[in-house]
């Protein structure tokens, strides 16, 4: 019976010692995290103009379609204009726009959660 009491006493003291050391290490990690990863709290995520996004997307798409050996002499300019006669109804266009907007919003929320910047 004396051995069981001794074993339980050693187990409780050892467990509490390990937990105390882990708590101190966690506190040190928090302190170092605040010292070395100090960021501005008012870091707002700016959403670029949708026409700029469309122009970049069009440029990347055009680059992927062309042969890699093709070199354009001079500057390349891309004009973004609304398309006419898309064959889609206004409901489809509004739904597509809402889906793209919600996807962008979810991406921004995910980036804010992980403290990522663009």
JOLIN-V688226 format. One record per helix or strand of 2 or more residues. SS is the DSSP state (H for helix, E for strand). FROM is the first residue (numbers start at 1). LEN is the number of residues. If there is no record, write none. Layout:
BEGIN
ss:from:len
SS:FROM:LEN
SS:FROM:LEN
END
This chain:
BEGIN
ss:from:len
H:2:35
H:50:16
H:90:24
END
